[in-house]
Amino acid sequence: MQLNVVRDEIPDDYSLLESGLGLDSILIAELIARIEDRFGLQLDDRVLEAELFNNLSLLAGFVAQERLATSRNSQSQVTKC
């Protein structure tokens, strides 16, 4: 994913959509795929809600919740075995 911005210069409350970084639907799909690969998540259609992409803080919070839920589900599967 190629963006013409310096990562450290993007504030946490900066929009990822048109009013900020200007990510279009293709770049959003690529970002979702990268998040899934990087964090071992399988995201459902909830991730397509535009509110998640209003800023980095919202997206990071969602990813953190999904990681925690995935971790809890994995642990409960191990406990059941």
C-alpha positions as CSV (number, residue, x, y, z in Angstrom):
1,M,0.0,0.0,0.0
2,Q,1.6,3.2,-1.2
3,L,0.6,6.5,0.4
4,N,2.4,9.8,0.0
5,V,2.5,10.6,3.7
6,V,5.0,10.1,6.5
7,R,3.6,7.6,8.9
8,D,4.7,9.5,12.0
9,E,3.0,12.6,10.7
10,I,-0.5,11.1,10.7
11,P,-2.4,12.1,13.9
12,D,-4.5,9.4,15.6
13,D,-7.7,11.3,14.9
14,Y,-7.0,11.9,11.2
15,S,-9.6,10.5,8.8
16,L,-8.7,7.6,6.6
17,L,-11.4,8.6,4.1
18,E,-11.8,11.4,1.6
19,S,-11.5,14.2,4.1
20,G,-8.1,12.9,5.3
21,L,-5.9,10.3,3.7
22,G,-8.4,9.8,0.9
23,L,-8.5,6.0,0.9
24,D,-10.9,4.7,-1.7
25,S,-12.7,1.4,-1.6
26,I,-9.8,-0.5,-3.1
27,L,-7.3,0.8,-0.6
28,I,-9.8,0.2,2.2
29,A,-10.1,-3.5,1.0
30,E,-6.3,-3.7,0.9
31,L,-6.0,-2.3,4.4
32,I,-8.5,-4.8,5.7
33,A,-6.6,-7.7,4.1
34,R,-3.3,-6.4,5.6
35,I,-4.9,-6.1,9.0
36,E,-6.3,-9.7,8.7
37,D,-2.9,-11.0,7.7
38,R,-0.9,-9.0,10.2
39,F,-3.0,-9.9,13.2
40,G,-4.4,-13.3,12.2
41,L,-8.0,-12.0,12.1
42,Q,-11.0,-13.0,10.0
43,L,-13.1,-9.9,9.8
44,D,-16.7,-9.9,8.8
45,D,-18.9,-7.3,7.2
46,R,-19.0,-5.1,10.3
47,V,-15.5,-3.9,9.3
48,L,-17.0,-2.2,6.2
49,E,-18.9,0.3,8.4
50,A,-17.5,3.7,7.5
51,E,-17.3,4.8,11.1
52,L,-14.3,2.5,11.7
53,F,-12.4,4.4,9.1
54,N,-13.2,7.8,10.5
55,N,-9.8,7.8,12.2
56,L,-6.9,5.6,13.2
57,S,-8.0,5.5,16.9
58,L,-11.4,4.0,16.0
59,L,-9.8,1.4,13.7
60,A,-7.1,0.5,16.2
61,G,-9.7,0.1,18.9
62,F,-11.8,-2.2,16.7
63,V,-8.7,-4.3,15.8
64,A,-7.7,-4.6,19.5
65,Q,-11.3,-5.8,20.4
66,E,-11.2,-8.3,17.6
67,R,-7.8,-9.6,18.7
68,L,-9.0,-10.0,22.3
69,A,-12.2,-11.8,21.2
70,T,-10.1,-14.1,18.9
71,S,-7.7,-14.8,21.8
72,R,-10.6,-15.6,24.2
73,N,-12.2,-17.9,21.6
74,S,-8.9,-19.8,21.1
75,Q,-8.4,-20.2,24.8
76,S,-12.0,-21.5,25.3
77,Q,-11.5,-24.0,22.5
78,V,-8.3,-25.3,24.2
79,T,-10.1,-25.6,27.5
80,K,-13.0,-27.6,26.0
81,C,-10.6,-30.2,24.5
